C-alpha cells in the first residue's frame, strides 16, 4: 500500500515548505474585507499582523473543497492507495471531515488522527507518521503512537486583547467590557480533554500572574525536560522571550523554543497573545 501524508497550514508552515519534506499540505483560508486568501501563500504572516494593528476583522475557514479534491486526485493519479491525514483539530475546523469525504469520493483509503490542537504538535505528528511509515511501521502502530502524543499535549493561551475577541465574536460585549475594566486575563487552554475546543482554565488580574498559573499547571500535570516546549506570540517577541525564560527557570532542564503564533489562531486571539504548547513525542 502506497500512502501519501497530508496536513494543512495549521502547522504554521507554508504548504510549499511542507512539500519539500514530502508532505502534502493545504492552505487554510483567511478572509478579510470580502476577499479570501490562502494562509502563508497569498497572504503573508506580516500582512495578518498589519491587519490586526489596523483592527481589520478577519475570519478563518477550512481549505477550499476544490483544492482538497484537486490534491487528492493528483495523489490518486500518482499511484497512491491511501492518505494519512493530520490536519488542524476537529474541535476548531471541519478540515478532517472534508478530507475524509473527498478521499472516499476519489477512491483513496483514509486514515486520520486528531491532534486536538494545531501548530507544532500537528507538524511533528505528520512528520513522525511519515518517518515511521518509511521505517516499515504499520499504519495501526503509527496511529497508536500519534494518539499517545496527542494525549500528552497541553496548549495554554493568554490573551491580552479582550476587545479583539469581542469583535471576532469570541466573547460577549459585556464580558469583554468587564474584562477590560477589571483587567482580567483569561487563561484559555485546548487539549484532548476539551475535545480540541478552547476552554477557560482560569481568570487572573495580570499577565505575570497568568504566566505563573500556567507554569504551575504544567508542573502539576507532570511536564518535564523530556517535553517539547514552545512559546508562541502575536507580535510581542520580547514578552515571549521573558515568558520562555520564566518557564526554563521553573522546569528543570527545560528548553523553550519561541515562534510566531500560527496566523489562523492569532487572528482570533489578537495582538499580544502568548501561547505555550508542550507535548512528549517519545511515547
VOGU-3710 file (C-alpha; in Angstrom, 3 decimals, decimal comma):
1> xxxxxxxxxx> 0,000/0,000/0,000  1,332/3,391/-1,041  0,401/6,159/1,424  0,554/9,938/0,966  0,863/12,126/4,062  -1,332/15,214/4,239  -1,729/18,147/6,620  -2,696/21,827/6,388  -1,218/25,231/7,156  -2,375/24,977/10,769
11> xxxxxxxxxx> 1,160/23,683/11,282  2,357/27,261/10,879  4,433/26,135/7,896  3,758/27,173/4,295  2,464/24,280/2,144  5,433/24,670/-0,222  7,837/24,141/2,691  5,994/21,014/3,819  6,157/19,668/0,271  9,955/19,901/0,483
21> xxxxxxxxxx> 9,651/17,241/3,228  7,460/15,076/1,018  4,323/16,026/2,929  1,266/17,435/1,172  -0,306/20,474/2,824  -3,401/22,531/2,114  -3,765/26,227/2,989  -6,432/27,259/5,474  -8,499/30,239/4,335  -8,243/33,755/5,772
31> xxxxxxxxxx> -10,984/36,190/4,796  -10,544/39,957/5,081  -12,839/42,626/3,671  -14,664/40,131/1,476  -11,537/38,583/-0,048  -10,444/35,011/0,736  -6,713/34,270/0,926  -4,635/31,087/1,177  -2,776/31,142/4,502  1,012/31,601/4,001
41> xxxxxxxxxx> 0,550/31,560/0,212  -1,489/34,552/-0,942  -1,414/36,366/2,410  1,845/36,749/4,310  2,113/36,489/8,085  3,302/40,115/8,181  0,102/41,195/6,429  -2,006/39,413/9,028  -0,154/41,313/11,766  -0,633/44,604/9,897
51> xxxxxxxxxx> -4,360/43,861/9,613  -4,571/43,186/13,337  -2,915/46,525/14,088  -5,363/48,205/11,705  -8,225/46,430/13,516  -9,429/44,811/10,320  -11,823/41,951/11,027  -10,516/38,646/9,663  -12,168/35,252/9,593  -10,748/31,777/9,057
61> xxxxxxxxxx> -12,122/28,649/7,416  -11,067/25,229/6,192  -9,190/24,784/2,892  -11,304/25,197/-0,223  -13,027/21,921/-1,070  -11,900/22,269/-4,675  -8,266/22,459/-3,578  -8,674/19,323/-1,445  -10,256/17,491/-4,373  -7,564/18,593/-6,813
71> xxxxxxxxxx> -4,821/17,481/-4,423  -6,403/14,097/-3,710  -7,000/13,434/-7,401  -3,337/14,270/-8,026  -2,332/11,882/-5,251  -4,574/9,169/-6,709  -3,129/9,697/-10,199  0,398/9,314/-8,809  -0,460/5,770/-7,762  -1,163/6,261/-4,065
81> xxxxxxxxxx> -3,718/3,992/-2,422  -4,339/5,975/0,772  -3,965/9,326/2,503  -2,790/9,649/6,102  -4,059/12,999/7,394  -3,213/15,092/10,445  -4,982/18,441/9,908  -5,967/21,162/12,366  -8,121/19,567/15,074  -11,790/18,738/14,601
91> xxxxxxxxxx> -12,748/20,957/17,525  -11,570/24,041/15,603  -12,245/23,120/11,992  -14,154/20,838/9,645  -10,984/20,080/7,663  -10,682/16,455/8,802  -14,275/15,631/7,817  -13,808/17,331/4,436  -10,617/15,351/3,784  -12,333/12,065/4,645
101> xxxxxxxxxx> -15,344/12,846/2,457  -13,224/13,748/-0,579  -10,843/10,806/-0,091  -13,843/8,489/-0,252  -15,106/10,265/-3,372  -11,854/9,859/-5,278  -11,249/6,278/-4,129  -8,454/6,735/-1,594  -8,382/4,871/1,691  -8,489/7,410/4,507
111> xxxxxxxxxx> -6,544/7,447/7,762  -6,906/10,432/10,061  -5,602/11,305/13,508  -6,988/14,210/15,539  -4,199/16,206/17,181  -6,784/18,036/19,382  -4,997/21,312/18,665  -2,817/22,710/15,859  0,637/24,301/15,415  3,850/22,490/16,419
121> xxxxxxxxxx> 2,226/19,262/17,619  0,350/18,967/14,331  3,580/19,435/12,386  5,519/16,877/14,433  2,731/14,308/14,270  2,595/14,280/10,470  6,410/14,251/10,237  6,706/11,339/12,665  3,938/9,459/10,848  5,861/9,682/7,577
131> xxxxxxxxxx> 9,162/8,722/9,237  7,599/5,661/10,877  5,909/4,572/7,641  9,204/4,800/5,791  10,707/2,627/8,548  8,073/-0,039/7,697  5,958/0,508/10,819  2,297/-0,433/10,295  -0,315/2,298/9,950  -2,077/0,957/13,037
141> xxxxxxxxxx> 1,090/1,317/15,143  1,678/4,795/13,747  -1,825/5,875/14,719  -1,385/4,480/18,223  1,858/6,439/18,668  0,328/9,678/17,432  -2,692/9,285/19,691  -0,371/8,850/22,684  1,476/12,015/21,655  -1,777/13,958/21,398
151> xxxxxxxxxx> -2,766/12,835/24,886  0,404/14,386/26,346  -0,192/17,779/24,757  -1,364/20,876/26,593  -1,741/24,269/24,927  -2,484/27,356/27,019  -3,353/30,777/25,601  -3,020/34,095/27,411  -4,994/36,755/25,552  -4,190/40,400/26,127
161> xxxxxxxxxx> -6,855/41,970/23,927  -10,389/41,096/25,034  -11,840/43,793/22,784  -10,410/41,972/19,772  -12,054/38,733/20,875  -15,341/40,611/21,252  -15,083/41,959/17,689  -14,436/38,443/16,439  -17,472/37,086/18,280  -15,382/35,103/20,760
171> xxxxxxxxxx> -16,715/36,978/23,819  -19,968/38,702/24,689  -19,716/42,516/24,680  -20,474/42,564/28,424  -17,720/40,062/29,242  -15,209/41,982/27,154  -16,175/45,298/28,761  -15,954/43,897/32,296  -12,663/42,166/31,457  -11,216/45,447/30,254
181> xxxxxxxxxx> -12,391/47,355/33,331  -11,181/44,754/35,811  -8,012/43,915/33,869  -8,949/40,234/33,867  -6,648/37,960/31,856  -8,444/34,787/30,799  -6,283/31,659/30,832  -7,562/29,511/27,969  -6,497/26,001/27,079  -7,081/23,327/24,483
191> xxxxxxxxxx> -6,287/19,603/24,658  -7,843/16,159/24,294  -9,975/16,654/27,404  -11,542/19,779/25,867  -12,141/17,805/22,626  -9,991/20,277/20,718  -12,117/23,265/21,694  -10,854/26,337/23,524  -11,998/26,349/27,148  -11,448/28,692/30,099
201> xxxxxxxxxx> -8,960/27,258/32,587  -8,670/30,238/34,930  -9,022/34,030/35,220  -6,424/36,291/36,812  -5,736/40,029/37,026  -2,281/40,367/35,453  -0,276/38,735/32,698  2,511/37,910/35,160  0,111/36,059/37,464  -1,399/34,322/34,458
211> xxxxxxxxxx> 2,040/33,057/33,426  2,672/31,816/36,966  -0,648/29,932/36,845  0,317/28,316/33,559  3,724/27,182/34,812  2,179/25,805/37,991  -0,353/23,919/35,863  2,358/22,468/33,628  4,315/21,249/36,630  1,165/19,726/38,151
221> xxxxxxxxxx> 0,437/17,655/35,030  3,974/16,281/35,005  5,635/18,336/32,294  9,420/17,947/32,498  12,591/18,350/30,438  11,570/15,444/28,183  8,745/17,505/26,705  8,933/19,659/23,614  8,110/23,190/24,794  7,164/26,133/22,622
231> xxxxxxxxxx> 6,122/29,697/23,392  4,265/31,368/20,533  3,304/35,020/20,375  1,371/37,565/18,334  3,801/40,443/17,754  5,214/40,530/21,302  8,625/38,906/20,856  10,159/40,494/23,961  7,347/39,269/26,211  7,612/35,802/24,660
241> xxxxxxxxxx> 11,337/35,680/25,409  10,706/36,641/29,036  7,932/34,053/29,350  10,171/31,331/27,915  12,944/32,266/30,364  10,497/32,060/33,256  9,421/28,564/32,187  13,027/27,416/31,842  13,838/28,729/35,319  10,994/26,755/36,920
251> xxxxxxxxxx> 11,006/23,481/34,988  14,450/21,988/35,491  16,348/21,185/32,308  13,664/22,579/30,027  14,427/24,277/26,708  11,760/26,505/25,204  11,567/27,428/21,518  9,987/30,784/20,583  7,873/31,139/17,434  5,172/33,348/15,901
261> xxxxxxxxxx> 1,699/32,082/16,771  0,027/30,388/13,796  -1,825/33,148/11,937  -5,123/31,221/11,801  -5,067/31,201/15,627  -3,642/34,678/16,182  -6,467/36,149/14,106  -8,880/35,063/16,832  -6,734/35,747/19,905  -5,496/39,169/18,803
271> xxxxxxxxxx> -2,284/41,076/19,338  -0,295/40,464/22,496  -1,355/36,844/22,855  1,158/34,468/24,425  0,701/30,737/24,000  2,624/27,804/25,387  2,405/24,328/23,847  4,020/21,273/25,427  3,988/17,623/24,407  6,055/14,471/24,694
281> xxx> 6,836/12,846/21,372  8,831/9,989/22,947  5,839/7,923/23,993
//
